[in-house]
């Protein structure tokens, strides 16, 4: 990953998940015209399966709703079927596939209930 996270945090909405004072995950959201983009979400492998990722995804949806958005979108790498399964299981719908920045990506969107 080539992202400059100091710049990302300064220009977007970012949160961290903690456990016993240690950062175990993070979430980056980007406000876009008519929706919010869940730009990045990650949890340390040692803490996966304990609910931190689901809590971050729930936070993303809450932030989108509170910002007045009716939808949230995200993308994932086609090589990550576990992500695809999770997003589809929690209500995200595939909108399209495209190569972007050298990655084969799947784009998803979820309508948010008010």
Biopython code that builds the backbone (N, CA, C, O; Angstrom):
import numpy as np
from Bio.PDB.StructureBuilder import StructureBuilder

atoms = [
    (1, "UNK", "N", (0.852, -1.166, 0.000)),
    (1, "UNK", "CA", (0.000, 0.000, 0.000)),
    (1, "UNK", "C", (0.898, 1.229, 0.000)),
    (1, "UNK", "O", (1.877, 1.318, 0.742)),
    (2, "UNK", "N", (0.528, 2.175, -0.862)),
    (2, "UNK", "CA", (1.337, 3.369, -1.028)),
    (2, "UNK", "C", (0.733, 4.605, -0.387)),
    (2, "UNK", "O", (1.263, 5.703, -0.559)),
    (3, "UNK", "N", (-0.342, 4.460, 0.336)),
    (3, "UNK", "CA", (-1.039, 5.622, 0.883)),
    (3, "UNK", "C", (-0.198, 6.337, 1.934)),
    (3, "UNK", "O", (0.489, 5.708, 2.739)),
    (4, "UNK", "N", (-0.269, 7.648, 1.908)),
    (4, "UNK", "CA", (0.330, 8.492, 2.937)),
    (4, "UNK", "C", (-0.756, 8.691, 3.993)),
    (4, "UNK", "O", (-1.620, 9.553, 3.832)),
    (5, "UNK", "N", (-0.722, 7.902, 5.073)),
    (5, "UNK", "CA", (-1.828, 7.916, 6.021)),
    (5, "UNK", "C", (-1.923, 9.192, 6.827)),
    (5, "UNK", "O", (-3.006, 9.505, 7.323)),
    (6, "UNK", "N", (-0.855, 9.940, 6.982)),
    (6, "UNK", "CA", (-0.958, 11.255, 7.628)),
    (6, "UNK", "C", (-1.851, 12.152, 6.774)),
    (6, "UNK", "O", (-2.689, 12.885, 7.299)),
    (7, "UNK", "N", (-1.667, 12.091, 5.461)),
    (7, "UNK", "CA", (-2.492, 12.872, 4.539)),
    (7, "UNK", "C", (-3.923, 12.339, 4.506)),
    (7, "UNK", "O", (-4.874, 13.120, 4.473)),
    (8, "UNK", "N", (-4.079, 11.032, 4.515)),
    (8, "UNK", "CA", (-5.406, 10.425, 4.496)),
    (8, "UNK", "C", (-6.205, 10.877, 5.712)),
    (8, "UNK", "O", (-7.358, 11.288, 5.576)),
    (9, "UNK", "N", (-5.610, 10.805, 6.889)),
    (9, "UNK", "CA", (-6.303, 11.168, 8.124)),
    (9, "UNK", "C", (-6.648, 12.652, 8.130)),
    (9, "UNK", "O", (-7.710, 13.035, 8.622)),
    (10, "UNK", "N", (-5.774, 13.486, 7.597)),
    (10, "UNK", "CA", (-6.031, 14.922, 7.575)),
    (10, "UNK", "C", (-7.162, 15.286, 6.627)),
    (10, "UNK", "O", (-7.861, 16.270, 6.867)),
    (11, "UNK", "N", (-7.365, 14.525, 5.557)),
    (11, "UNK", "CA", (-8.335, 14.885, 4.541)),
    (11, "UNK", "C", (-9.601, 14.069, 4.528)),
    (11, "UNK", "O", (-10.433, 14.258, 3.640)),
    (12, "UNK", "N", (-9.787, 13.162, 5.481)),
    (12, "UNK", "CA", (-10.964, 12.298, 5.503)),
    (12, "UNK", "C", (-11.433, 12.123, 6.939)),
    (12, "UNK", "O", (-10.942, 12.781, 7.856)),
    (13, "UNK", "N", (-12.382, 11.233, 7.111)),
    (13, "UNK", "CA", (-12.804, 10.836, 8.452)),
    (13, "UNK", "C", (-12.152, 9.497, 8.739)),
    (13, "UNK", "O", (-12.279, 8.560, 7.951)),
    (14, "UNK", "N", (-11.456, 9.402, 9.858)),
    (14, "UNK", "CA", (-10.758, 8.165, 10.195)),
    (14, "UNK", "C", (-10.969, 7.830, 11.664)),
    (14, "UNK", "O", (-10.995, 8.713, 12.521)),
    (15, "UNK", "N", (-11.118, 6.553, 11.936)),
    (15, "UNK", "CA", (-11.290, 6.044, 13.292)),
    (15, "UNK", "C", (-10.366, 4.852, 13.487)),
    (15, "UNK", "O", (-9.954, 4.197, 12.530)),
    (16, "UNK", "N", (-10.053, 4.587, 14.748)),
    (16, "UNK", "CA", (-9.285, 3.383, 15.069)),
    (16, "UNK", "C", (-10.073, 2.548, 16.072)),
    (16, "UNK", "O", (-10.854, 3.069, 16.869)),
    (17, "UNK", "N", (-9.848, 1.256, 16.009)),
    (17, "UNK", "CA", (-10.385, 0.328, 17.003)),
    (17, "UNK", "C", (-9.236, -0.031, 17.922)),
    (17, "UNK", "O", (-8.117, -0.280, 17.474)),
    (18, "UNK", "N", (-9.525, -0.053, 19.213)),
    (18, "UNK", "CA", (-8.492, -0.363, 20.196)),
    (18, "UNK", "C", (-8.897, -1.563, 21.037)),
    (18, "UNK", "O", (-10.078, -1.860, 21.213)),
    (19, "UNK", "N", (-7.887, -2.234, 21.545)),
    (19, "UNK", "CA", (-8.070, -3.303, 22.507)),
    (19, "UNK", "C", (-6.944, -3.190, 23.518)),
    (19, "UNK", "O", (-5.770, -3.280, 23.159)),
    (20, "UNK", "N", (-7.293, -2.995, 24.765)),
    (20, "UNK", "CA", (-6.298, -2.842, 25.835)),
    (20, "UNK", "C", (-5.276, -1.752, 25.501)),
    (20, "UNK", "O", (-4.090, -1.895, 25.799)),
    (21, "UNK", "N", (-5.743, -0.663, 24.882)),
    (21, "UNK", "CA", (-4.871, 0.465, 24.570)),
    (21, "UNK", "C", (-4.062, 0.326, 23.297)),
    (21, "UNK", "O", (-3.331, 1.246, 22.931)),
    (22, "UNK", "N", (-4.173, -0.800, 22.613)),
    (22, "UNK", "CA", (-3.437, -1.011, 21.365)),
    (22, "UNK", "C", (-4.381, -0.841, 20.179)),
    (22, "UNK", "O", (-5.526, -1.291, 20.219)),
    (23, "UNK", "N", (-3.900, -0.194, 19.131)),
    (23, "UNK", "CA", (-4.687, -0.064, 17.904)),
    (23, "UNK", "C", (-4.720, -1.421, 17.213)),
    (23, "UNK", "O", (-3.681, -2.022, 16.938)),
    (24, "UNK", "N", (-5.938, -1.891, 16.940)),
    (24, "UNK", "CA", (-6.088, -3.203, 16.301)),
    (24, "UNK", "C", (-6.781, -3.116, 14.942)),
    (24, "UNK", "O", (-6.853, -4.101, 14.208)),
    (25, "UNK", "N", (-7.289, -1.923, 14.616)),
    (25, "UNK", "CA", (-7.965, -1.763, 13.344)),
    (25, "UNK", "C", (-8.236, -0.305, 13.061)),
    (25, "UNK", "O", (-8.053, 0.559, 13.918)),
    (26, "UNK", "N", (-8.680, -0.042, 11.828)),
    (26, "UNK", "CA", (-8.996, 1.336, 11.468)),
    (26, "UNK", "C", (-10.053, 1.377, 10.377)),
    (26, "UNK", "O", (-10.330, 0.384, 9.704)),
    (27, "UNK", "N", (-10.631, 2.555, 10.229)),
    (27, "UNK", "CA", (-11.681, 2.817, 9.261)),
    (27, "UNK", "C", (-11.433, 4.189, 8.655)),
    (27, "UNK", "O", (-11.153, 5.146, 9.376)),
    (28, "UNK", "N", (-11.534, 4.291, 7.332)),
    (28, "UNK", "CA", (-11.394, 5.573, 6.636)),
    (28, "UNK", "C", (-12.632, 5.774, 5.770)),
    (28, "UNK", "O", (-12.974, 4.920, 4.952)),
    (29, "UNK", "N", (-13.304, 6.920, 5.958)),
    (29, "UNK", "CA", (-14.494, 7.273, 5.193)),
    (29, "UNK", "C", (-14.249, 8.542, 4.405)),
    (29, "UNK", "O", (-13.563, 9.453, 4.870)),
    (30, "UNK", "N", (-14.816, 8.595, 3.204)),
    (30, "UNK", "CA", (-14.687, 9.767, 2.344)),
    (30, "UNK", "C", (-16.090, 10.197, 1.939)),
    (30, "UNK", "O", (-16.853, 9.412, 1.375)),
    (31, "UNK", "N", (-16.416, 11.434, 2.227)),
    (31, "UNK", "CA", (-17.715, 11.972, 1.810)),
    (31, "UNK", "C", (-17.656, 12.283, 0.320)),
    (31, "UNK", "O", (-16.731, 12.936, -0.162)),
    (32, "UNK", "N", (-18.661, 11.802, -0.392)),
    (32, "UNK", "CA", (-18.758, 12.058, -1.826)),
    (32, "UNK", "C", (-20.137, 12.615, -2.107)),
    (32, "UNK", "O", (-21.056, 12.439, -1.307)),
    (33, "UNK", "N", (-20.288, 13.281, -3.229)),
    (33, "UNK", "CA", (-21.533, 13.944, -3.594)),
    (33, "UNK", "C", (-22.791, 13.398, -2.973)),
    (33, "UNK", "O", (-23.371, 14.037, -2.095)),
    (34, "UNK", "N", (-23.233, 12.228, -3.406)),
    (34, "UNK", "CA", (-24.520, 11.713, -2.941)),
    (34, "UNK", "C", (-24.400, 10.474, -2.061)),
    (34, "UNK", "O", (-25.404, 9.829, -1.758)),
    (35, "UNK", "N", (-23.199, 10.143, -1.654)),
    (35, "UNK", "CA", (-23.008, 8.976, -0.803)),
    (35, "UNK", "C", (-21.680, 9.048, -0.085)),
    (35, "UNK", "O", (-20.900, 9.979, -0.285)),
    (36, "UNK", "N", (-21.435, 8.073, 0.740)),
    (36, "UNK", "CA", (-20.171, 8.009, 1.462)),
    (36, "UNK", "C", (-19.404, 6.781, 0.989)),
    (36, "UNK", "O", (-19.979, 5.707, 0.816)),
    (37, "UNK", "N", (-18.117, 6.948, 0.783)),
    (37, "UNK", "CA", (-17.243, 5.852, 0.388)),
    (37, "UNK", "C", (-16.522, 5.321, 1.615)),
    (37, "UNK", "O", (-15.846, 6.068, 2.323)),
    (38, "UNK", "N", (-16.671, 4.037, 1.859)),
    (38, "UNK", "CA", (-15.882, 3.361, 2.882)),
    (38, "UNK", "C", (-14.565, 3.035, 2.173)),
    (38, "UNK", "O", (-14.434, 2.012, 1.501)),
    (39, "UNK", "N", (-13.603, 3.928, 2.343)),
    (39, "UNK", "CA", (-12.354, 3.851, 1.581)),
    (39, "UNK", "C", (-11.435, 2.739, 2.055)),
    (39, "UNK", "O", (-10.740, 2.119, 1.250)),
    (40, "UNK", "N", (-11.427, 2.484, 3.351)),
    (40, "UNK", "CA", (-10.539, 1.448, 3.866)),
    (40, "UNK", "C", (-11.017, 1.000, 5.236)),
    (40, "UNK", "O", (-11.434, 1.818, 6.057)),
    (41, "UNK", "N", (-10.957, -0.282, 5.474)),
    (41, "UNK", "CA", (-11.238, -0.861, 6.785)),
    (41, "UNK", "C", (-10.318, -2.063, 6.936)),
    (41, "UNK", "O", (-10.174, -2.870, 6.017)),
    (42, "UNK", "N", (-9.706, -2.171, 8.094)),
    (42, "UNK", "CA", (-8.788, -3.291, 8.326)),
    (42, "UNK", "C", (-8.698, -3.588, 9.820)),
    (42, "UNK", "O", (-8.839, -2.701, 10.661)),
    (43, "UNK", "N", (-8.461, -4.847, 10.118)),
    (43, "UNK", "CA", (-8.252, -5.309, 11.492)),
    (43, "UNK", "C", (-7.039, -6.215, 11.474)),
    (43, "UNK", "O", (-6.870, -7.030, 10.567)),
    (44, "UNK", "N", (-6.195, -6.068, 12.484)),
    (44, "UNK", "CA", (-5.025, -6.948, 12.578)),
    (44, "UNK", "C", (-5.454, -8.410, 12.521)),
    (44, "UNK", "O", (-6.457, -8.780, 13.132)),
    (45, "UNK", "N", (-4.715, -9.240, 11.804)),
    (45, "UNK", "CA", (-5.073, -10.664, 11.736)),
    (45, "UNK", "C", (-5.245, -11.312, 13.112)),
    (45, "UNK", "O", (-6.098, -12.183, 13.285)),
    (46, "UNK", "N", (-4.451, -10.897, 14.073)),
    (46, "UNK", "CA", (-4.533, -11.487, 15.413)),
    (46, "UNK", "C", (-5.832, -11.132, 16.135)),
    (46, "UNK", "O", (-6.153, -11.742, 17.155)),
    (47, "UNK", "N", (-6.577, -10.166, 15.629)),
    (47, "UNK", "CA", (-7.829, -9.745, 16.265)),
    (47, "UNK", "C", (-9.055, -9.963, 15.382)),
    (47, "UNK", "O", (-10.158, -9.552, 15.742)),
    (48, "UNK", "N", (-8.872, -10.593, 14.253)),
    (48, "UNK", "CA", (-10.004, -10.857, 13.375)),
    (48, "UNK", "C", (-10.898, -11.936, 13.983)),
    (48, "UNK", "O", (-10.434, -12.816, 14.708)),
    (49, "UNK", "N", (-12.180, -11.845, 13.670)),
    (49, "UNK", "CA", (-13.133, -12.820, 14.185)),
    (49, "UNK", "C", (-13.644, -12.513, 15.577)),
    (49, "UNK", "O", (-14.343, -13.331, 16.175)),
    (50, "UNK", "N", (-13.303, -11.334, 16.106)),
    (50, "UNK", "CA", (-13.723, -10.955, 17.457)),
    (50, "UNK", "C", (-14.712, -9.799, 17.474)),
    (50, "UNK", "O", (-15.082, -9.317, 18.545)),
    (51, "UNK", "N", (-15.146, -9.346, 16.288)),
    (51, "UNK", "CA", (-16.165, -8.306, 16.239)),
    (51, "UNK", "C", (-15.678, -6.898, 15.942)),
    (51, "UNK", "O", (-16.498, -6.005, 15.729)),
    (52, "UNK", "N", (-14.374, -6.674, 15.921)),
    (52, "UNK", "CA", (-13.864, -5.320, 15.675)),
    (52, "UNK", "C", (-14.194, -4.854, 14.258)),
    (52, "UNK", "O", (-14.598, -3.707, 14.066)),
    (53, "UNK", "N", (-14.031, -5.709, 13.286)),
    (53, "UNK", "CA", (-14.336, -5.340, 11.911)),
    (53, "UNK", "C", (-15.802, -5.037, 11.729)),
    (53, "UNK", "O", (-16.160, -4.061, 11.069)),
    (54, "UNK", "N", (-16.653, -5.860, 12.305)),
    (54, "UNK", "CA", (-18.097, -5.637, 12.205)),
    (54, "UNK", "C", (-18.463, -4.316, 12.888)),
    (54, "UNK", "O", (-19.310, -3.575, 12.390)),
    (55, "UNK", "N", (-17.826, -4.018, 14.027)),
    (55, "UNK", "CA", (-18.095, -2.745, 14.713)),
    (55, "UNK", "C", (-17.671, -1.557, 13.847)),
    (55, "UNK", "O", (-18.366, -0.541, 13.812)),
    (56, "UNK", "N", (-16.548, -1.673, 13.156)),
    (56, "UNK", "CA", (-16.094, -0.598, 12.278)),
    (56, "UNK", "C", (-17.045, -0.425, 11.089)),
    (56, "UNK", "O", (-17.325, 0.704, 10.686)),
    (57, "UNK", "N", (-17.542, -1.524, 10.529)),
    (57, "UNK", "CA", (-18.499, -1.441, 9.425)),
    (57, "UNK", "C", (-19.816, -0.810, 9.896)),
    (57, "UNK", "O", (-20.418, -0.021, 9.167)),
    (58, "UNK", "N", (-20.257, -1.147, 11.086)),
    (58, "UNK", "CA", (-21.461, -0.546, 11.653)),
    (58, "UNK", "C", (-21.254, 0.948, 11.866)),
    (58, "UNK", "O", (-22.140, 1.747, 11.564)),
    (59, "UNK", "N", (-20.089, 1.328, 12.383)),
    (59, "UNK", "CA", (-19.763, 2.740, 12.565)),
    (59, "UNK", "C", (-19.803, 3.483, 11.239)),
    (59, "UNK", "O", (-20.315, 4.601, 11.170)),
    (60, "UNK", "N", (-19.272, 2.878, 10.191)),
    (60, "UNK", "CA", (-19.284, 3.513, 8.868)),
    (60, "UNK", "C", (-20.711, 3.803, 8.427)),
    (60, "UNK", "O", (-21.000, 4.895, 7.937)),
    (61, "UNK", "N", (-21.594, 2.846, 8.595)),
    (61, "UNK", "CA", (-22.987, 3.043, 8.199)),
    (61, "UNK", "C", (-23.658, 4.105, 9.063)),
    (61, "UNK", "O", (-24.428, 4.918, 8.551)),
    (62, "UNK", "N", (-23.382, 4.110, 10.355)),
    (62, "UNK", "CA", (-23.945, 5.127, 11.246)),
    (62, "UNK", "C", (-23.477, 6.521, 10.850)),
    (62, "UNK", "O", (-24.268, 7.464, 10.845)),
    (63, "UNK", "N", (-22.204, 6.657, 10.519)),
    (63, "UNK", "CA", (-21.664, 7.952, 10.117)),
    (63, "UNK", "C", (-22.288, 8.416, 8.810)),
    (63, "UNK", "O", (-22.588, 9.599, 8.649)),
    (64, "UNK", "N", (-22.482, 7.501, 7.884)),
    (64, "UNK", "CA", (-23.116, 7.856, 6.613)),
    (64, "UNK", "C", (-24.548, 8.337, 6.852)),
    (64, "UNK", "O", (-24.966, 9.356, 6.302)),
    (65, "UNK", "N", (-25.294, 7.601, 7.672)),
    (65, "UNK", "CA", (-26.669, 8.004, 7.976)),
    (65, "UNK", "C", (-26.701, 9.376, 8.647)),
    (65, "UNK", "O", (-27.492, 10.242, 8.273)),
    (66, "UNK", "N", (-25.840, 9.562, 9.637)),
    (66, "UNK", "CA", (-25.849, 10.837, 10.368)),
    (66, "UNK", "C", (-25.426, 11.997, 9.472)),
    (66, "UNK", "O", (-25.765, 13.147, 9.753)),
    (67, "UNK", "N", (-24.699, 11.714, 8.409)),
    (67, "UNK", "CA", (-24.319, 12.743, 7.447)),
    (67, "UNK", "C", (-25.400, 13.007, 6.417)),
    (67, "UNK", "O", (-25.229, 13.837, 5.525)),
    (68, "UNK", "N", (-26.523, 12.292, 6.542)),
    (68, "UNK", "CA", (-27.634, 12.496, 5.628)),
    (68, "UNK", "C", (-27.553, 11.681, 4.346)),
    (68, "UNK", "O", (-28.331, 11.899, 3.417)),
    (69, "UNK", "N", (-26.618, 10.748, 4.294)),
    (69, "UNK", "CA", (-26.472, 9.927, 3.088)),
    (69, "UNK", "C", (-27.439, 8.755, 3.114)),
    (69, "UNK", "O", (-27.755, 8.212, 4.172)),
    (70, "UNK", "N", (-27.899, 8.380, 1.940)),
    (70, "UNK", "CA", (-28.813, 7.254, 1.816)),
    (70, "UNK", "C", (-28.118, 5.996, 1.338)),
    (70, "UNK", "O", (-28.734, 4.933, 1.251)),
    (71, "UNK", "N", (-26.828, 6.113, 1.024)),
    (71, "UNK", "CA", (-26.081, 4.936, 0.573)),
    (71, "UNK", "C", (-24.620, 5.057, 1.003)),
    (71, "UNK", "O", (-24.101, 6.141, 1.272)),
    (72, "UNK", "N", (-23.999, 3.906, 1.051)),
    (72, "UNK", "CA", (-22.568, 3.823, 1.335)),
    (72, "UNK", "C", (-21.975, 2.859, 0.311)),
    (72, "UNK", "O", (-22.600, 1.858, -0.041)),
    (73, "UNK", "N", (-20.791, 3.157, -0.156)),
    (73, "UNK", "CA", (-20.159, 2.294, -1.145)),
    (73, "UNK", "C", (-18.771, 1.897, -0.675)),
    (73, "UNK", "O", (-18.186, 2.524, 0.208)),
    (74, "UNK", "N", (-18.261, 0.840, -1.290)),
    (74, "UNK", "CA", (-16.913, 0.365, -0.991)),
    (74, "UNK", "C", (-16.429, -0.467, -2.160)),
    (74, "UNK", "O", (-17.182, -0.758, -3.090)),
    (75, "UNK", "N", (-15.175, -0.841, -2.103)),
    (75, "UNK", "CA", (-14.630, -1.746, -3.109)),
    (75, "UNK", "C", (-13.665, -2.688, -2.413)),
    (75, "UNK", "O", (-13.135, -2.387, -1.344)),
    (76, "UNK", "N", (-13.449, -3.837, -3.045)),
    (76, "UNK", "CA", (-12.496, -4.805, -2.525)),
    (76, "UNK", "C", (-11.783, -5.464, -3.694)),
    (76, "UNK", "O", (-12.248, -5.410, -4.833)),
    (77, "UNK", "N", (-10.679, -6.070, -3.406)),
    (77, "UNK", "CA", (-9.895, -6.759, -4.419)),
    (77, "UNK", "C", (-10.595, -8.065, -4.795)),
    (77, "UNK", "O", (-11.084, -8.782, -3.921)),
    (78, "UNK", "N", (-10.644, -8.374, -6.082)),
    (78, "UNK", "CA", (-11.272, -9.624, -6.533)),
    (78, "UNK", "C", (-10.586, -10.852, -5.946)),
    (78, "UNK", "O", (-11.193, -11.920, -5.868)),
    (79, "UNK", "N", (-9.334, -10.712, -5.533)),
    (79, "UNK", "CA", (-8.580, -11.838, -4.973)),
    (79, "UNK", "C", (-8.916, -12.093, -3.507)),
    (79, "UNK", "O", (-8.280, -12.938, -2.876)),
    (80, "UNK", "N", (-9.899, -11.386, -2.949)),
    (80, "UNK", "CA", (-10.239, -11.534, -1.535)),
    (80, "UNK", "C", (-11.691, -12.005, -1.375)),
    (80, "UNK", "O", (-12.564, -11.219, -1.007)),
    (81, "UNK", "N", (-11.945, -13.287, -1.652)),
    (81, "UNK", "CA", (-13.325, -13.780, -1.597)),
    (81, "UNK", "C", (-13.957, -13.681, -0.212)),
    (81, "UNK", "O", (-15.175, -13.535, -0.108)),
    (82, "UNK", "N", (-13.165, -13.755, 0.849)),
    (82, "UNK", "CA", (-13.734, -13.646, 2.191)),
    (82, "UNK", "C", (-14.336, -12.260, 2.410)),
    (82, "UNK", "O", (-15.366, -12.142, 3.074)),
    (83, "UNK", "N", (-13.722, -11.213, 1.872)),
    (83, "UNK", "CA", (-14.296, -9.869, 1.963)),
    (83, "UNK", "C", (-15.603, -9.801, 1.177)),
    (83, "UNK", "O", (-16.599, -9.261, 1.657)),
    (84, "UNK", "N", (-15.587, -10.351, -0.026)),
    (84, "UNK", "CA", (-16.782, -10.332, -0.871)),
    (84, "UNK", "C", (-17.953, -11.005, -0.160)),
    (84, "UNK", "O", (-19.069, -10.485, -0.157)),
    (85, "UNK", "N", (-17.694, -12.150, 0.433)),
    (85, "UNK", "CA", (-18.745, -12.880, 1.131)),
    (85, "UNK", "C", (-19.289, -12.083, 2.311)),
    (85, "UNK", "O", (-20.500, -12.041, 2.531)),
    (86, "UNK", "N", (-18.395, -11.452, 3.069)),
    (86, "UNK", "CA", (-18.828, -10.652, 4.213)),
    (86, "UNK", "C", (-19.706, -9.493, 3.754)),
    (86, "UNK", "O", (-20.800, -9.298, 4.283)),
    (87, "UNK", "N", (-19.239, -8.725, 2.779)),
    (87, "UNK", "CA", (-19.999, -7.561, 2.330)),
    (87, "UNK", "C", (-21.368, -7.964, 1.805)),
    (87, "UNK", "O", (-22.362, -7.299, 2.098)),
    (88, "UNK", "N", (-21.434, -9.032, 1.043)),
    (88, "UNK", "CA", (-22.716, -9.491, 0.518)),
    (88, "UNK", "C", (-23.631, -9.984, 1.640)),
    (88, "UNK", "O", (-24.843, -9.769, 1.597)),
    (89, "UNK", "N", (-23.054, -10.640, 2.636)),
    (89, "UNK", "CA", (-23.832, -11.147, 3.764)),
    (89, "UNK", "C", (-24.472, -10.022, 4.570)),
    (89, "UNK", "O", (-25.552, -10.200, 5.133)),
    (90, "UNK", "N", (-23.810, -8.856, 4.630)),
    (90, "UNK", "CA", (-24.363, -7.761, 5.436)),
    (90, "UNK", "C", (-25.096, -6.711, 4.591)),
    (90, "UNK", "O", (-25.349, -5.599, 5.055)),
    (91, "UNK", "N", (-25.431, -7.071, 3.357)),
    (91, "UNK", "CA", (-26.329, -6.236, 2.587)),
    (91, "UNK", "C", (-25.749, -5.399, 1.476)),
    (91, "UNK", "O", (-26.476, -4.633, 0.845)),
    (92, "UNK", "N", (-24.464, -5.519, 1.216)),
    (92, "UNK", "CA", (-23.880, -4.780, 0.099)),
    (92, "UNK", "C", (-24.173, -5.529, -1.195)),
    (92, "UNK", "O", (-24.180, -6.760, -1.229)),
    (93, "UNK", "N", (-24.415, -4.764, -2.266)),
    (93, "UNK", "CA", (-24.740, -5.324, -3.565)),
    (93, "UNK", "C", (-23.655, -4.913, -4.559)),
    (93, "UNK", "O", (-23.282, -3.743, -4.639)),
    (94, "UNK", "N", (-23.163, -5.881, -5.304)),
    (94, "UNK", "CA", (-22.142, -5.585, -6.313)),
    (94, "UNK", "C", (-22.735, -4.676, -7.379)),
    (94, "UNK", "O", (-23.820, -4.934, -7.901)),
    (95, "UNK", "N", (-21.999, -3.595, -7.699)),
    (95, "UNK", "CA", (-22.454, -2.669, -8.740)),
    (95, "UNK", "C", (-21.656, -2.834, -10.023)),
    (95, "UNK", "O", (-22.205, -2.685, -11.115)),
    (96, "UNK", "N", (-20.375, -3.137, -9.907)),
    (96, "UNK", "CA", (-19.554, -3.356, -11.097)),
    (96, "UNK", "C", (-18.172, -3.835, -10.694)),
    (96, "UNK", "O", (-17.811, -3.866, -9.518)),
    (97, "UNK", "N", (-17.405, -4.211, -11.725)),
    (97, "UNK", "CA", (-16.013, -4.632, -11.552)),
    (97, "UNK", "C", (-15.163, -3.810, -12.496)),
    (97, "UNK", "O", (-15.586, -3.475, -13.602)),
    (98, "UNK", "N", (-13.953, -3.485, -12.048)),
    (98, "UNK", "CA", (-13.060, -2.684, -12.894)),
    (98, "UNK", "C", (-11.628, -2.823, -12.401)),
    (98, "UNK", "O", (-11.383, -3.120, -11.232)),
    (99, "UNK", "N", (-10.697, -2.604, -13.303)),
    (99, "UNK", "CA", (-9.292, -2.505, -12.920)),
    (99, "UNK", "C", (-9.037, -1.062, -12.536)),
    (99, "UNK", "O", (-9.385, -0.137, -13.270)),
    (100, "UNK", "N", (-8.417, -0.879, -11.360)),
    (100, "UNK", "CA", (-8.166, 0.463, -10.852)),
    (100, "UNK", "C", (-6.828, 0.459, -10.130)),
    (100, "UNK", "O", (-6.609, -0.331, -9.211)),
    (101, "UNK", "N", (-5.944, 1.339, -10.547)),
    (101, "UNK", "CA", (-4.611, 1.455, -9.932)),
    (101, "UNK", "C", (-3.877, 0.115, -9.910)),
    (101, "UNK", "O", (-3.151, -0.192, -8.964)),
    (102, "UNK", "N", (-4.073, -0.671, -10.954)),
    (102, "UNK", "CA", (-3.392, -1.954, -11.062)),
    (102, "UNK", "C", (-4.048, -3.103, -10.307)),
    (102, "UNK", "O", (-3.483, -4.194, -10.236)),
    (103, "UNK", "N", (-5.241, -2.873, -9.737)),
    (103, "UNK", "CA", (-5.942, -3.904, -8.980)),
    (103, "UNK", "C", (-7.272, -4.238, -9.645)),
    (103, "UNK", "O", (-7.970, -3.350, -10.135)),
    (104, "UNK", "N", (-7.617, -5.517, -9.659)),
    (104, "UNK", "CA", (-8.930, -5.953, -10.134)),
    (104, "UNK", "C", (-9.889, -5.814, -8.953)),
    (104, "UNK", "O", (-9.792, -6.557, -7.977)),
    (105, "UNK", "N", (-10.810, -4.865, -9.049)),
    (105, "UNK", "CA", (-11.668, -4.542, -7.914)),
    (105, "UNK", "C", (-13.134, -4.844, -8.202)),
    (105, "UNK", "O", (-13.596, -4.819, -9.343)),
    (106, "UNK", "N", (-13.842, -5.132, -7.112)),
    (106, "UNK", "CA", (-15.286, -5.289, -7.140)),
    (106, "UNK", "C", (-15.859, -4.139, -6.319)),
    (106, "UNK", "O", (-15.432, -3.892, -5.192)),
    (107, "UNK", "N", (-16.826, -3.446, -6.897)),
    (107, "UNK", "CA", (-17.433, -2.288, -6.249)),
    (107, "UNK", "C", (-18.807, -2.679, -5.722)),
    (107, "UNK", "O", (-19.577, -3.366, -6.392)),
    (108, "UNK", "N", (-19.094, -2.226, -4.507)),
    (108, "UNK", "CA", (-20.343, -2.553, -3.827)),
    (108, "UNK", "C", (-21.030, -1.276, -3.350)),
    (108, "UNK", "O", (-20.409, -0.223, -3.209)),
    (109, "UNK", "N", (-22.331, -1.408, -3.108)),
    (109, "UNK", "CA", (-23.106, -0.303, -2.583)),
    (109, "UNK", "C", (-24.184, -0.881, -1.656)),
    (109, "UNK", "O", (-24.689, -1.982, -1.875)),
    (110, "UNK", "N", (-24.518, -0.118, -0.628)),
    (110, "UNK", "CA", (-25.578, -0.533, 0.292)),
    (110, "UNK", "C", (-26.496, 0.648, 0.533)),
    (110, "UNK", "O", (-26.047, 1.736, 0.893)),
    (111, "UNK", "N", (-27.800, 0.423, 0.328)),
    (111, "UNK", "CA", (-28.794, 1.433, 0.657)),
    (111, "UNK", "C", (-28.962, 1.453, 2.172)),
    (111, "UNK", "O", (-29.042, 0.404, 2.811)),
    (112, "UNK", "N", (-29.012, 2.645, 2.736)),
    (112, "UNK", "CA", (-29.126, 2.788, 4.180)),
    (112, "UNK", "C", (-30.545, 3.179, 4.576)),
    (112, "UNK", "O", (-31.090, 4.158, 4.067)),
    (113, "UNK", "N", (-31.132, 2.419, 5.476)),
    (113, "UNK", "CA", (-32.465, 2.743, 5.987)),
    (113, "UNK", "C", (-32.345, 3.961, 6.884)),
    (113, "UNK", "O", (-31.355, 4.133, 7.594)),
    (114, "UNK", "N", (-33.338, 4.778, 6.844)),
    (114, "UNK", "CA", (-33.347, 5.988, 7.702)),
    (114, "UNK", "C", (-33.864, 5.669, 9.066)),
    (114, "UNK", "O", (-33.944, 6.553, 9.919)),
]
sb = StructureBuilder()
sb.init_structure("model")
sb.init_model(0)
sb.init_chain("A")
sb.init_seg("    ")
for serial, (resi, resn, name, xyz) in enumerate(atoms, 1):
    if name == "N":
        sb.init_residue(resn, " ", resi, " ")
    sb.init_atom(name, np.array(xyz, "f"), 0.0, 1.0, " ", f" {name:<3s}", serial, name[0])
structure = sb.get_structure()
